[in-house]
Amino acid sequence: VYNLNSFGVGSPLATKVTKGPNAGYTYYVAPCRVATLCGAFKGMVAKCDPGISSAILASSPKGATWAMINQQDPSSGIRMTAGKGPKCGSAGFQRVAINFVCDPGQTTRPRNFTVVSSGTCATTITLRTVEACPKNIAVIFPAWIWTTNVIVLSVVFVYIVAGIIFKV
């Protein structure tokens, strides 16, 4: 179980890309919710460069899919792939994946993130956060399992006590 509730409140996260084809752009991420990004746009992920161009890359967490980053290692974190984003030329629709990477050393909500790759129609963002580390939870069994265990243990106890008393 993961607890990403802290991403549902507060101001969006922002980071400015300094290298590569997206140098100069500021990316804004409001994971798990819709927020005002780039000053005027409503969305979940945006790529902004004031005065040049701005674009919403993912409009809403609605329709997003969730999966573990590594199926064999739940402690590596989880990935949210945003639902169908805005139209992106002949390639179809914009796709955004947000990797929430488990970082036990990160004690506060991250202030920034890494844009791992950004193609024309695909963006992958990595957030290092303690919230992506699995939490221990108690296993809760259905009531009928507990009832069956109590009945079986009671019958065994009565059998043993009766055997001792009546020396059967």
N, C-alpha and C positions, 0 to 999 in steps of 0.2 A: 504494500500500500504506500502510495506517495501522497504528500500533502503540499499542493501548490497554491493554497489559499492566499498566501501573501502577494501573489501576482495579480489577484483580482482587485486590488486597491492601490492607491498611490499614483504618482505620476508615471507616465510611460518611461521605459528605459531608452537611452540614446547612446549612440557611439558614432564617431566620425571616422570614416575610412580614409587612411592616409596613403595607401599603396594600391596598385593595380588599376584595372579599368574603371572602378567605381570611386577612385580617389576624389576627395572633395565632397562626396555625398554624406549626409548624416542619415543613419537608419534609426527609426523609432520602432519600438516593440512594446505592445501592451498585451502580453500573453494572457490568454483565457478571457479576454473581454474586448469591448469596442471602446475606443477613447479618441479624443481629438489629437490628431497628429499633424505635423508640418504646419501648425497654426490654424488650419481650417478644415482639414479632411477628417472624416470619421472612419476609423478602421482599426485593425489589429497590428498590422505591420506596414510601414511606409518607408520610402526612399526619397529623401528631400535634398534639394540644392536650391536655396532661395534665389529667385531671379532667373534660374535656368530651367529646371524642371522638377516636378514632384510627382510621385505616383504611389497610389495605394497598392501594396503587393498582396495583402490578404485583408479582406473587409470584415471578417467575423470568425470567431471560433466555432460557429455553428457548422455542423457537418464535418468537423475535424475528426481525424482518426488518431488513435493513440497506440503505441507499441513500445516494447522495451528496445533500447538501442542494441543490446546484445541479449538474445534469448537465453543463453547459457549463464549469463551473469547479470541478474536483476540490479545489482549494486552499481552498474555502469550508468544507469539513468534511463530516461524515457524520451521518446520522440513524438511530437505532435505534428502531424501533417495537416495543414489547413485545407479546408474544403475548397471547392472550386472558386478560384480567385477571379480577378478581372480578366477580360479577353486579352490575349497576348498574340496579336498578329495571326499568321497562318499556323502557328505552333499549337494553338488551342487556348488554354487558360494558364494564367500565372500560377505557379506552384511554390509554396513556402513550407519548409520543414524547420521546426525549432527543436534542437536537441537540448534537453535539460540534463546536463551532465552532473553526476553526483560528485560533489566536492565537500567532504566533511569539514575541511578547514575554513570554508566560507561561512562565517557565522551570521552575516547580515544579508539582506536582500541585495543581489548584485546591482551595481550601478551601471554597468555596461556589459557588452557581449561582443562576440566575434562573428563577423560575416565570413563564414568559411568559404563559400563559393556563391557566385551570383552570375548566372548566365542571363540570356535574354528573357527567358521565361521561367527560370528556376532559381530559388534562393535558399540557402541553408544557413541557419543562424545557430550558434552555440552559446548557451548560457550555462556557466558553472555556478552551481548553487547547492547548498545543503538540503534544500527542499526536494531535490531529485534523488536523495538517498532513501532507500526503502525504510519504512518505520515498522517496528515490531508491533504486532497486534495479537491479542489473545484469540485462540481458535475457539469458536463457539459452536458446540455440537447441538443438533436439534434435541428437543425435549424427549422424544421417544428413545433416543440412544441412552440418555441418562436414566430414564424409567426402566428400560430393559436391563441395564447394568445393576440397578438397585434390586430388581426382582431376582436376577440370577444370583447375585451375592447373598441375598436373604435366604434363598432356597439352599444354597451351599452351607450357610451358617446354621440353619435349622437342621440340616442333614447331619452335620458334624456334632452339634449339641445333642441331638436325639441319639446318635450313635454312642456318645460318651455316657449319657444317662441310662440308656437301655442296654448298653454293651452289646450292640448288634454286630 
